[in-house]
Amino acid sequence: MAMIRDIFKRKRDEKEATIPSKAAKDVPEGLMTKCPNCKHITLTKELENLGKVCPKCDHHFKMTAHERIVHLLDDSSFDSVDDHLKSENPLNFPGYSEKVQADSEKTGLNEAVLTGTGSIKGQQVVVAVMDSHFRMGSMGSVVGEKITRAVELATKLKVPFLIFTASGGARMQEGVLSLMQMAKTSVALKRHSNEGLLFVSILTHPTTGGVSASFASVGDINLAEPKALIGFAGRRVIEQTVREKLPEDFQTAEFLLDHGQLDAVVHRSKMRETLSTIVQLHVKGAGSDA
């Protein structure tokens, strides 16, 4: 009986192993990427060609801001703005400046959001892309300022504004200054809306805290990527507060869609086409009204 169990275990292990453990030691670092969901191992280059979506289980890996721009916009159409803005340390929080500098060197960004102008299938847009690799995409005063300026630029150019959110919420090291960005960005978006202009919010994994409670949730159209974590407070905090067990899919994009908080959950491979269609419909509609 023990021998039979060993045979089945060996067969199962052979089936699940993508690369023999001995051979894996000889693989150069970064050549292969393991999916955190299904553990399938894929050539990193192939994964990038697939838009960083696992070919086996469809898991959407996190993207950097630069990767998102390349995946979304027309080739060579992106021009970044406000790259000179950098965070200070208004509360003299220990180690904060050093951490911001380290993340800047690691990501090549000046802050946790990349903003600029570009085009999608020839239609001009202003975009803001948050990057969770920089301080978990947390929103400090510079993040709020960059997003506000990007919205104001879209209003000035009379073009749609698109934002990809990915954030752990407000940045605690900047205290109330980070919370003020919730109101500032929302006011800028209201002015954009008053001009009859389009704002599309695309929520990616994760979008939480003060970001989900402000500009991320007030789009004319709110989209999300599959399985994205979206919410304000943490699951455990909510369960302790309401004293109830929450559904397993609570705070996922699909759960929010079912409860009317999203307009659609869009696969990454279809995101560019979806946004292009939305922008074209808006621009044509605005032209006919004129």
Secondary structure, DSSP 8 states (H G I E B T S, - for coil): -HHHHHHHHHHHHHHH-SS-HHHHTTS-TTSEEE-TTT--EEEHHHHHHTTSB-TTT--B----HHHHHHHHS-TT--EE--TT-----TT--TTHHHHHHHHHHHHS-SSSEEEEEEEETTEEEEEEEE-TTTGGG-B-HHHHHHHHHHHHHHHHHT--EEEEEEE--B-GGGTHHHHHHHHHHHHHHHHHHHTT--EEEEEEEEEEHHHHTTGGG--SEEEE-TT-BEESS-HHHHHHHHTS---TTTTBHHHHHHTTS-SEE--HHHHHHHHHHHHHHHHHHHHHH-
